Amino acid sequence: MRSRNKFISFLVLFFLVFGFASAQGPVFRLRLFDTDYSHYLQLMWNEASAAIYTLNFLVNGGSRSFMLYGNLTVESASLINQDLTTDAALVQFAKLGIGTATIPHGGVGLAKFAIDGTASSSAGPHIQTTVDTDDYPVLQFLSYAHDNMNISFDSYYDGAWKSSDAGSSFQITKQSDVLDIKYDDAAAGEAITWNSGIILNTSGGVGIGTATIPHGGVGVAKFAIEGTYASSAGPHVQFTTAEDDYPLLQILNHFHDEVYINFDAYYDYTSWKSSDAGSNFSIQKIADTLRLQYDSGIAQGDVIIWNDGIVLSTAGIVSMPAVYAHDMTADTYRNLLINDSGELGYDSSPAPRPSEMWSYILSLEARIEQLENMVESLAFHPGKYSIYDDLTPTWESTILPMPLTIKKGEIK
C-alpha cells in the first residue's frame, strides 16, 4: 500500500512538473474534479515559445463557485479582504484601455483611460451609470459618431430617447455642427421629445429656442430668441437686481404690432403692473402707432393704467394729448398735433376728461422750440388759434411771439 501511494505521488508530481505533450508544446494542467470527470476546475499554465504566459481558470459543467479563503494579493498588495467587504488596497493601473491596446487609441490625444467601439452602433464606446434604486440610467455618455455625441442627465438612448426621471430630463449634445442644451419631462421609461434650450453655433452665435441664428436666417444677429406667439412663453426678456423681484426693464415681444419696452413696469399676462411707485414708462408699438406712455404713484405690484404721452402715426403725425380747447375753460381736451411738415395744430374731436388731468399739462415751450426754424408765423386773432383742424391744414397768418406757453385758462 505504501509503495502504491508513492507511485501515485510520483505520477502527480511528474505531470505537474512536465505536463502533457501537445502540438504547441508542453501543456501543464491541474484539474480539480467535481461529481465526475466532466465537471472540473482546471488550472492551466500554457507556455509556448512565442506566446504570452497565460493562467486560465476553466469551470466546466454549469454554474460553480470559486471559493477564496484569505486575501486576494497581487504583487504583494492585498486588493480584496477575505470577507470581501472592503478593499485592503486600491486597484491601480498606469493606463486602462477597453477595446484598445493603445492608450489613447491610435496614440491620438491624451488619455489614461480609453474606450474604443463601433461607430454609429449600440456597440459603440458608450458609458452609463445607475444607482441601486432602479435600473434607469442617472447619466449616459453616448459617443455615437463624429458630430453626434450626447451627455444625457436622467435620460438615455436605447434605440429611442427615453426619460429616467418624471421631473426632468436634460441633455448636452453636439450635433449638426451646433452645441445644444436640450430639455423635456416625461415619466421614467417613457419617450422624450427633446426641446432646444440654448444653442451655440460655430460662428459664436447664441440662440435660445432656435438652432438657426438668426431664426430662419432672416436679419442679422449674434443672439436670437425664439418663443411662442402671443404667449407668456414668448421671446420675452426682463432684468432684475438683488434688491427685489420687480423688473427694472422688460422687453415684451407679444406678436407683430404688439411690442413693448417697459421701464419700471411689466406685464405678467394678467395685467400691467408697476415696479416703482415713483414712475412707470413704456415705449409701445401697437395698433400701427408708436406710443410713449406713462403712469405714476402706483405701488410695486399694483395695476397700471397707461396714459398716452406722445403718439406717432404712420402718417408722421405726432400727437401729444391734454391740450385745452380754445375757450380754455371747458373740461375737455384736444390732442396737440405736429405733422410731417412741422406744422402745429390740434385735433378737432374733443373728449371729456376729469379736471384733475390738467395737473399733467406741462409747458409746451420745449415741444415747439424745435419748430422755430420751420414755422415763420402762427395765426392769432382774439378768441381763436392757428388751427390744424380735422387733420387738414387751414392756417391764418399773423405773427405770434415766441416762445408760446399754454396753461389752464391763459396764454402767454
Secondary structure as UniProt FT lines:
FT   HELIX           2..18
FT   TURN            23..24
FT   STRAND          27..33
FT   TURN            37..38
FT   STRAND          40..46
FT   TURN            49..50
FT   STRAND          54..59
FT   STRAND          72..74
FT   TURN            75..76
FT   STRAND          77..80
FT   TURN            82..83
FT   STRAND          96..98
FT   HELIX           105..107
FT   STRAND          113..115
FT   TURN            119..120
FT   TURN            122..123
FT   STRAND          127..129
FT   TURN            132..133
FT   STRAND          139..145
FT   TURN            146..147
FT   STRAND          148..153
FT   STRAND          155..157
FT   STRAND          161..163
FT   STRAND          169..175
FT   TURN            176..177
FT   STRAND          178..184
FT   TURN            188..189
FT   STRAND          195..201
FT   TURN            202..203
FT   STRAND          206..208
FT   HELIX           215..217
FT   STRAND          223..225
FT   TURN            229..230
FT   TURN            232..233
FT   STRAND          237..241
FT   TURN            242..243
FT   STRAND          244..255
FT   TURN            256..257
FT   STRAND          258..263
FT   STRAND          265..267
FT   STRAND          272..274
FT   STRAND          280..286
FT   TURN            287..288
FT   STRAND          289..295
FT   TURN            300..301
FT   STRAND          307..312
FT   TURN            314..315
FT   STRAND          318..324
FT   TURN            326..327
FT   STRAND          332..338
FT   TURN            340..341
FT   STRAND          344..346
FT   STRAND          351..352
FT   HELIX           355..360
FT   HELIX           365..369
FT   TURN            370..374
FT   TURN            382..383
FT   STRAND          387..389
FT   TURN            390..391
FT   STRAND          392..394
FT   STRAND          406..407
FT   TURN            408..409
FT   STRAND          410..411
//
